[in-house]
């Protein structure tokens, strides 16, 4: 016998969808300024500005992937062969963002080191104007994506890229001011290298979070042993085995377990207590529980995964 519990699925599954309009707005603002920064970077030869434009490109592409994943996930249930829907597309898109960010950071760092031997002269005025436009655009995108970043890994990926780009734009502004006031050309490659270094740690964290979901590891914040002990402590439960906890997509923790019951246990009461405990104490809103009366014929053997 078994039971499933699915309360709260809509809240987690469509967290990103609630922010679709803000994602489109952020993408539009960033794309417009991206074109300006890229044009100025190519005309002035500013590596710092080019790195900021490249990072902003990953922002736009990341938001685009987030929108694509949200649209695909909204079609859940239309294909009976996809029993878990398309929720994992969000995680795959976040991993793609991380890989792209790492590539951009690597290019910027290599080019910055190369330019340290002889940095070219960069006109400060257009560099400063473009960097200020980028700063404003990132502040707008930051405000638009902040709330969604708390609910969706994919929106969080786009949000983190915007945060990094915000810092990058600040760095380019500083570099332009230094070049304008002192003529010190090294400010451009040094700021470009700093932008690359800032990108890498966040990229690793985002990739690690996505990979953790893809390999179906238990959520980092959740103690599986505590879940096992809590279920075993329920009235009428003798043993808990084949317990699995994983994340389907952002904010959607899933569990399955086999509960060995006392012969006189009330199955309905045990299942209700188990679902309540998982929801209230571990924020697990989707659990599939199989109950097995002790001594009953056909009881399963614990699996060794």
Secondary structure, 3 states (H helix, E strand, C coil): CEEEECCCHHHHHCCCHHHHHHHHHHHHHHHHHHHHHHHHHHHHCCHHHHHHHHHHHHHHHHHHHHHHHHHHHCCCCCCCCCCCCCCHHHHHHHHHHHHHHHHHHHHHHHHHHHHCCCCCCCCHHHHHHHHHHHHHHHHHHHHHHCCHHHCCHHHHHHHHHHHHHHHHHHHHHHHHHHHHHHCCCHHHHHHHHHHHHHHHHHHHHHHHHHHHHHCCCCCCCCCHHHHHHHHHCCCCEEEEEEEEEEEEECCEEEEEEEEEECCCCCHHHHHHHHHHHHHHHHCCCEEEEEEEECCCCCCCCCCCC
